[in-house]
Amino acid sequence: MTRYYEPDLSADIDSPFARDASGGLVRRSYWTDMSDRTLVMVMVNGIGANLSNEQKRAHLKDLHREHLEDQVCVQEILPPEK
């Protein structure tokens, strides 16, 4: 099952991440009206910055913008093997 970010709607009722009962984005046009460049900036430096990589991937997939995954998701650095 896809794990989307679930905002606290009691604190931010107008969150662009809000979803309806069936899991669809309530404010889909907020996201689809953005250019790829703007979406990357919003997800890296703006309201999406605190999301996990898994949540970012799920959101991009839902928006049919999987091609932006490398730009949006922070690359996880593993410690060197000893």
Backbone as CSV, one residue per row, in Angstrom:
resi,resn,N_x,N_y,N_z,CA_x,CA_y,CA_z,C_x,C_y,C_z
1,MET,0.834,-1.183,0.000,0.000,0.000,0.000,0.884,1.254,0.000
2,THR,0.520,2.222,-0.804,1.277,3.452,-0.904,1.068,4.297,0.347
3,ARG,2.176,4.807,0.869,2.129,5.625,2.081,2.304,7.093,1.710
4,TYR,1.186,7.787,1.555,1.226,9.214,1.277,1.421,9.980,2.580
5,TYR,1.953,11.171,2.457,2.069,12.065,3.598,0.654,12.452,4.033
6,GLU,0.395,12.401,5.316,-0.913,12.763,5.861,-0.757,13.996,6.741
7,PRO,-1.105,15.185,6.217,-0.933,16.405,6.994,-1.930,16.486,8.144
8,ASP,-1.579,17.260,9.153,-2.477,17.510,10.277,-3.465,18.578,9.828
9,LEU,-4.647,18.159,9.425,-5.633,19.090,8.886,-6.235,19.999,9.961
10,SER,-6.069,19.642,11.223,-6.548,20.546,12.281,-5.632,21.763,12.392
11,ALA,-4.369,21.611,11.988,-3.420,22.726,12.025,-3.381,23.478,10.692
12,ASP,-3.589,22.765,9.588,-3.536,23.383,8.257,-4.606,22.766,7.375
13,ILE,-5.789,23.310,7.454,-6.930,22.761,6.706,-6.758,22.933,5.198
14,ASP,-5.943,23.890,4.777,-5.735,24.156,3.351,-4.470,23.503,2.796
15,SER,-3.967,22.489,3.462,-2.740,21.828,3.019,-2.903,21.272,1.603
16,PRO,-1.934,21.542,0.730,-2.010,20.973,-0.621,-1.787,19.468,-0.644
17,PHE,-1.410,18.885,0.484,-1.239,17.439,0.581,-2.523,16.730,1.032
18,ALA,-3.585,17.474,1.303,-4.842,16.889,1.785,-5.406,15.910,0.758
19,ARG,-5.938,14.805,1.277,-6.532,13.770,0.420,-7.951,13.489,0.870
20,ASP,-8.778,13.062,-0.077,-10.152,12.722,0.252,-10.232,11.289,0.775
21,ALA,-11.423,10.813,1.043,-11.623,9.483,1.637,-11.091,8.362,0.745
22,SER,-11.072,8.587,-0.569,-10.589,7.547,-1.480,-9.087,7.678,-1.761
23,GLY,-8.425,8.651,-1.137,-6.986,8.814,-1.292,-6.572,9.766,-2.389
24,GLY,-7.522,10.402,-3.048,-7.191,11.349,-4.119,-6.839,12.718,-3.569
25,LEU,-5.911,13.393,-4.224,-5.536,14.734,-3.804,-6.720,15.679,-3.956
26,VAL,-7.013,16.422,-2.912,-8.119,17.372,-2.945,-7.742,18.573,-3.814
27,ARG,-6.514,19.007,-3.698,-6.044,20.171,-4.455,-5.052,19.753,-5.553
28,ARG,-5.460,18.814,-6.373,-4.601,18.281,-7.436,-4.112,19.386,-8.373
29,SER,-4.965,20.345,-8.692,-4.566,21.399,-9.627,-3.429,22.255,-9.066
30,TYR,-3.312,22.347,-7.752,-2.195,23.062,-7.137,-0.879,22.474,-7.643
31,TRP,-0.830,21.150,-7.717,0.387,20.457,-8.124,0.529,20.379,-9.637
32,THR,-0.544,20.095,-10.335,-0.448,19.907,-11.784,-0.205,21.217,-12.529
33,ASP,-0.531,22.344,-11.910,-0.275,23.637,-12.541,1.185,24.071,-12.419
34,MET,1.980,23.360,-11.609,3.392,23.703,-11.423,4.237,23.122,-12.545
35,SER,5.256,23.877,-12.914,6.249,23.327,-13.850,7.099,22.315,-13.081
36,ASP,7.848,21.498,-13.804,8.724,20.527,-13.151,9.731,21.231,-12.236
37,ARG,10.287,22.316,-12.719,11.290,23.050,-11.939,10.704,23.572,-10.625
38,THR,9.509,24.132,-10.687,8.859,24.645,-9.482,8.526,23.516,-8.531
39,LEU,8.044,22.412,-9.049,7.709,21.267,-8.209,8.945,20.750,-7.474
40,VAL,10.065,20.685,-8.159,11.306,20.256,-7.511,11.660,21.212,-6.382
41,MET,11.572,22.507,-6.628,11.901,23.492,-5.595,10.977,23.376,-4.390
42,VAL,9.694,23.167,-4.632,8.719,23.053,-3.541,8.960,21.792,-2.720
43,MET,9.312,20.708,-3.376,9.522,19.449,-2.666,10.881,19.385,-1.966
44,VAL,11.868,20.131,-2.444,13.205,20.097,-1.853,13.378,21.184,-0.793
45,ASN,12.928,22.396,-1.090,13.167,23.528,-0.202,11.913,24.087,0.453
46,GLY,10.754,23.694,-0.014,9.509,24.266,0.483,8.710,23.304,1.342
47,ILE,7.417,23.231,1.072,6.503,22.467,1.926,6.753,20.965,1.921
48,GLY,7.450,20.460,0.927,7.738,19.024,0.868,9.080,18.632,1.440
49,ALA,9.835,19.594,1.930,11.202,19.322,2.387,11.264,18.326,3.539
50,ASN,10.269,18.294,4.395,10.298,17.417,5.574,9.682,16.040,5.333
51,LEU,9.248,15.770,4.112,8.685,14.459,3.803,9.807,13.439,3.653
52,SER,9.485,12.195,3.944,10.461,11.127,3.740,10.580,10.852,2.242
53,ASN,11.659,10.196,1.842,11.826,9.839,0.431,10.666,8.981,-0.054
54,GLU,10.200,8.074,0.785,9.073,7.210,0.415,7.823,8.048,0.134
55,GLN,7.550,9.038,0.975,6.389,9.894,0.776,6.538,10.759,-0.470
56,LYS,7.749,11.256,-0.709,7.997,12.060,-1.911,7.797,11.214,-3.165
57,ARG,8.323,9.989,-3.157,8.157,9.093,-4.319,6.680,8.808,-4.584
58,ALA,5.931,8.531,-3.532,4.499,8.239,-3.686,3.766,9.451,-4.261
59,HIS,4.124,10.638,-3.790,3.477,11.856,-4.270,3.809,12.101,-5.744
60,LEU,5.071,11.942,-6.106,5.470,12.127,-7.502,4.804,11.098,-8.410
61,LYS,4.701,9.870,-7.952,4.046,8.828,-8.749,2.574,9.167,-8.956
62,ASP,1.920,9.646,-7.912,0.511,10.031,-8.005,0.321,11.175,-9.002
63,LEU,1.298,12.055,-9.103,1.226,13.187,-10.029,1.750,12.837,-11.424
64,HIS,2.178,11.580,-11.621,2.763,11.115,-12.885,4.023,11.911,-13.231
65,ARG,4.837,12.165,-12.209,6.088,12.902,-12.409,7.260,12.131,-11.796
66,GLU,7.254,10.833,-12.016,8.312,9.980,-11.488,9.691,10.377,-12.003
67,HIS,9.742,11.007,-13.155,11.024,11.404,-13.750,11.772,12.435,-12.901
68,LEU,11.119,13.020,-11.914,11.747,14.011,-11.042,12.314,13.404,-9.757
69,GLU,12.161,12.107,-9.594,12.556,11.444,-8.341,14.010,11.706,-7.962
70,ASP,14.926,11.623,-8.908,16.346,11.824,-8.597,16.636,13.248,-8.129
71,GLN,15.858,14.212,-8.588,16.061,15.596,-8.196,15.400,15.931,-6.861
72,VAL,14.337,15.198,-6.527,13.544,15.509,-5.340,13.986,14.710,-4.117
73,CYS,14.292,13.460,-4.297,14.622,12.597,-3.171,16.091,12.735,-2.777
74,VAL,16.313,12.911,-1.498,17.667,13.019,-0.966,18.324,11.658,-1.079
75,GLN,19.521,11.661,-1.619,20.239,10.404,-1.746,20.747,9.989,-0.374
76,GLU,20.424,8.775,0.003,20.834,8.264,1.304,22.268,7.763,1.209
77,ILE,23.105,8.261,2.085,24.508,7.876,2.089,24.734,6.833,3.162
78,LEU,25.238,5.691,2.734,25.516,4.604,3.661,26.952,4.711,4.164
79,PRO,27.174,4.363,5.412,28.544,4.410,5.910,29.381,3.334,5.215
80,PRO,30.698,3.582,5.095,31.543,2.590,4.413,31.613,1.291,5.197
81,GLU,31.719,0.217,4.451,31.858,-1.089,5.101,33.265,-1.228,5.649
82,LYS,33.397,-1.857,6.793,34.726,-2.021,7.429,35.315,-3.354,7.092
